[in-house]
Amino acid sequence: MKNAIITGATGGIGMEISRKLSSMGYNLALIYGNNHQQADALVEELSALTRVKAYSMDFSGGNGYTSTLKSILKDFGAFEVLVHGAGVSYRDLFHEMTELQFEELLSINLKPLYYVTREIIPCMIEGGKGSIISISSIWGSRPASMEVAYAMTKGALEQFTRSLASELSHMNIRVNAIAPGGVDTKLLANLNDQEKRDFIDDIPFKRLAKPEEVAELAAFLIEKGTYITGQVLTMDGGFTL
């Protein structure tokens, strides 16, 4: 059986990627923060299709997550797919951002890239293949007024993607990222109704992306994109044209 590990599994995009991969026959290790009710519901939903377990992990301090990751590997043995879906955003002037908000951005958007990937790479090397996918944003490579720190973390994620792809390509491990524009998830709650309407008006397709569409692209990269690595694929309905 095929095994996949997904961070941010209770978020809008993470849930849809979990659903998609379960339908493709993957056993799932789902990592989430503190939304226990949503995690339990997702496990119950997907257990009808595949083997699935959820693990709550807090990357804000200490190193307890290292032991949790080792437990995940003990439970599943090995993984050939890793999806980094965890992410949070704050919209404010940079100099007015609180230290707590900044630290949360680093903990959720960046720390799993190191701690989770570090534990999973060895089993991919041993298995002779692997696919690592991270969810970035169009603001990872473009100016993002009012979301400077968020854009900073996504820029780091994109450099992580390209550099790790270069390092692992000769081991048959592919590393890619998806950079959506506006996606219809709770992450856009930092926009008021008028700002959201203005944003959509600036998108040539005149709509937000659906989380399911991001999941479809992730599935393509995993199953069909076997000659693609080190790439950041933009999907934004033409917003950045």
C-alpha positions as CSV (number, residue, x, y, z in Angstrom):
1,M,0.0,0.0,0.0
2,K,1.0,3.6,-0.6
3,N,1.5,6.0,2.3
4,A,1.2,9.8,2.4
5,I,1.8,12.3,5.2
6,I,0.0,15.6,5.1
7,T,0.6,18.7,7.3
8,G,-2.2,21.2,7.8
9,A,-4.7,18.4,7.2
10,T,-7.6,20.2,8.8
11,G,-7.3,23.3,6.7
12,G,-9.3,23.8,3.5
13,I,-6.6,22.8,1.1
14,G,-5.2,20.1,3.4
15,M,-8.6,18.4,3.8
16,E,-9.2,18.3,0.0
17,I,-5.7,16.8,-0.7
18,S,-6.4,14.2,2.0
19,R,-9.7,13.3,0.4
20,K,-8.1,13.1,-3.1
21,L,-5.2,10.9,-2.0
22,S,-7.5,8.6,0.0
23,S,-9.5,8.1,-3.2
24,M,-6.3,7.2,-5.0
25,G,-5.5,4.4,-2.5
26,Y,-3.1,6.2,-0.2
27,N,-2.9,5.4,3.5
28,L,-2.8,8.7,5.3
29,A,-1.0,10.2,8.3
30,L,-2.7,13.5,9.0
31,I,-0.8,16.2,10.9
32,Y,-2.9,19.1,12.3
33,G,-2.7,21.8,15.0
34,N,-5.5,21.9,17.6
35,N,-8.7,21.5,15.6
36,H,-9.4,18.1,17.2
37,Q,-13.1,18.1,16.2
38,Q,-12.3,18.6,12.5
39,A,-9.5,16.0,12.6
40,D,-11.8,13.4,14.2
41,A,-14.5,14.1,11.6
42,L,-12.0,13.8,8.7
43,V,-10.6,10.5,10.1
44,E,-14.1,9.1,10.4
45,E,-14.9,10.2,6.8
46,L,-11.8,8.8,5.2
47,S,-11.5,5.6,7.2
48,A,-14.2,4.2,4.9
49,L,-11.7,4.4,2.1
50,T,-8.3,3.8,3.6
51,R,-6.2,3.5,6.7
52,V,-5.9,7.0,8.3
53,K,-4.6,8.3,11.6
54,A,-4.4,11.9,12.8
55,Y,-1.7,13.4,14.9
56,S,-1.8,16.8,16.7
57,M,1.5,18.6,16.6
58,D,2.5,22.1,17.9
59,F,5.6,23.5,16.3
60,S,5.6,26.6,18.4
61,G,8.2,25.4,20.9
62,G,10.1,22.5,22.4
63,N,10.9,19.4,20.4
64,G,8.1,17.1,21.3
65,Y,7.1,16.9,17.6
66,T,10.3,14.9,16.9
67,S,9.1,12.0,19.0
68,T,5.6,12.2,17.4
69,L,7.2,12.0,14.0
70,K,9.1,8.9,15.0
71,S,5.8,7.4,16.3
72,I,4.2,8.2,12.9
73,L,7.0,6.4,11.1
74,K,6.6,3.4,13.5
75,D,2.9,3.3,12.7
76,F,3.3,3.5,8.9
77,G,6.8,2.3,8.2
78,A,7.6,4.6,5.3
79,F,6.2,7.3,3.1
80,E,6.5,8.0,-0.6
81,V,4.5,11.2,-0.5
82,L,4.8,14.3,1.8
83,V,2.5,17.3,1.4
84,H,3.2,20.4,3.3
85,G,-0.3,22.1,3.5
86,A,0.1,23.9,6.9
87,G,-0.2,27.6,6.6
88,V,-1.5,30.8,8.4
89,S,-1.7,34.4,7.3
90,Y,-2.0,37.8,9.0
91,R,-2.9,41.0,7.2
92,D,-1.5,44.1,8.8
93,L,1.2,46.8,8.5
94,F,4.5,45.1,9.1
95,H,5.5,47.4,12.0
96,E,2.2,46.7,13.7
97,M,2.5,43.0,13.6
98,T,2.8,41.5,17.1
99,E,5.7,39.2,18.0
100,L,3.2,36.5,18.7
101,Q,1.8,36.7,15.2
102,F,5.3,36.7,13.7
103,E,6.4,33.7,15.7
104,E,3.2,31.8,14.7
105,L,3.9,32.5,11.1
106,L,7.4,31.0,11.4
107,S,6.1,28.0,13.5
108,I,3.3,27.0,11.2
109,N,4.6,28.1,7.7
110,L,8.3,27.2,8.0
111,K,9.1,24.8,10.9
112,P,7.3,21.8,9.5
113,L,9.4,22.1,6.3
114,Y,12.5,21.3,8.3
115,Y,11.3,19.0,11.1
116,V,8.8,16.8,9.1
117,T,10.9,16.6,5.9
118,R,14.0,15.7,7.8
119,E,12.3,12.7,9.3
120,I,10.7,11.5,6.0
121,I,13.5,11.9,3.5
122,P,15.5,8.8,4.8
123,C,12.6,6.4,4.1
124,M,12.2,7.9,0.6
125,I,15.8,7.4,-0.1
126,E,15.6,3.8,1.1
127,G,12.5,3.3,-1.1
128,G,14.2,4.8,-4.1
129,K,11.4,7.3,-4.8
130,G,9.4,10.1,-3.3
131,S,7.3,13.2,-4.0
132,I,7.3,16.3,-1.8
133,I,4.8,19.0,-2.4
134,S,4.4,22.3,-0.6
135,I,1.6,24.8,-0.8
136,S,3.1,28.3,-1.5
137,S,1.2,31.4,-2.7
138,I,1.5,33.9,-5.5
139,W,2.9,36.2,-2.8
140,G,5.9,34.0,-2.4
141,S,7.5,35.6,-5.5
142,R,5.7,38.9,-5.7
143,P,5.3,42.0,-3.5
144,A,2.6,41.6,-0.9
145,S,1.8,44.8,0.9
146,M,0.1,44.2,4.3
147,E,1.3,40.6,4.2
148,V,5.0,41.1,4.3
149,A,5.8,38.5,6.9
150,Y,3.5,35.9,5.2
151,A,5.2,36.6,1.8
152,M,8.5,36.2,3.5
153,T,7.7,32.7,4.7
154,K,6.3,31.7,1.3
155,G,9.4,33.1,-0.4
156,A,11.5,30.9,1.9
157,L,9.2,27.9,1.1
158,E,9.9,28.4,-2.6
159,Q,13.7,28.5,-2.1
160,F,13.4,25.4,0.0
161,T,11.5,23.7,-2.8
162,R,14.1,24.5,-5.5
163,S,17.2,23.8,-3.4
164,L,15.9,20.5,-1.9
165,A,14.9,19.4,-5.5
166,S,18.5,20.0,-6.6
167,E,19.8,18.1,-3.6
168,L,17.4,15.1,-4.0
169,S,16.9,14.8,-7.8
170,H,19.6,12.2,-8.2
171,M,17.8,10.0,-5.6
172,N,14.6,10.0,-7.6
173,I,12.8,12.2,-5.1
174,R,10.8,15.0,-6.7
175,V,10.2,18.3,-4.8
176,N,7.7,20.8,-6.1
177,A,5.3,23.5,-4.9
178,I,1.9,24.9,-5.8
179,A,1.4,28.7,-5.6
180,P,-2.3,29.5,-5.6
181,G,-3.8,32.9,-5.8
182,G,-7.1,33.3,-4.0
183,V,-8.5,30.1,-2.8
184,D,-12.0,29.8,-1.2
185,T,-10.8,28.8,2.3
186,K,-10.9,30.4,5.8
187,L,-7.4,31.8,5.0
188,L,-9.2,34.7,3.2
189,A,-11.0,35.6,6.4
190,N,-8.4,38.4,6.8
191,L,-10.2,40.3,4.0
192,N,-13.5,42.1,4.6
193,D,-16.4,41.6,2.2
194,Q,-15.5,44.6,0.0
195,E,-11.8,43.7,-0.1
196,K,-12.8,40.2,-1.1
197,R,-15.1,41.5,-3.9
198,D,-12.3,43.8,-5.2
199,F,-9.8,40.9,-5.2
200,I,-12.2,38.7,-7.2
201,D,-12.8,41.6,-9.7
202,D,-9.1,41.6,-10.4
203,I,-9.0,37.9,-11.3
204,P,-9.7,37.4,-15.0
205,F,-11.6,34.2,-14.2
206,K,-13.8,36.2,-11.8
207,R,-13.8,33.6,-9.1
208,L,-11.6,32.1,-6.4
209,A,-10.0,28.7,-6.8
210,K,-11.7,25.8,-5.2
211,P,-9.6,23.7,-2.7
212,E,-10.5,20.7,-4.9
213,E,-8.7,22.3,-7.8
214,V,-5.5,22.6,-5.8
215,A,-5.9,18.9,-4.7
216,E,-6.2,17.9,-8.4
217,L,-2.9,19.6,-9.2
218,A,-1.2,18.0,-6.2
219,A,-2.5,14.6,-7.4
220,F,-1.2,15.3,-10.9
221,L,2.3,16.1,-9.6
222,I,2.3,13.0,-7.5
223,E,1.0,10.5,-10.0
224,K,1.6,12.0,-13.5
225,G,4.3,14.6,-13.1
226,T,7.1,12.1,-12.9
227,Y,9.5,14.3,-14.9
228,I,8.8,17.5,-12.9
229,T,10.9,18.7,-10.0
230,G,12.1,22.0,-8.5
231,Q,9.1,23.8,-9.9
232,V,6.6,26.3,-8.4
233,L,3.3,25.9,-10.3
234,T,1.1,29.0,-10.2
235,M,-2.6,28.6,-10.3
236,D,-4.4,32.0,-9.9
237,G,-7.0,32.3,-12.6
238,G,-4.8,34.8,-14.5
239,F,-4.4,37.2,-11.6
240,T,-0.6,37.7,-12.1
241,L,-0.7,37.9,-15.9
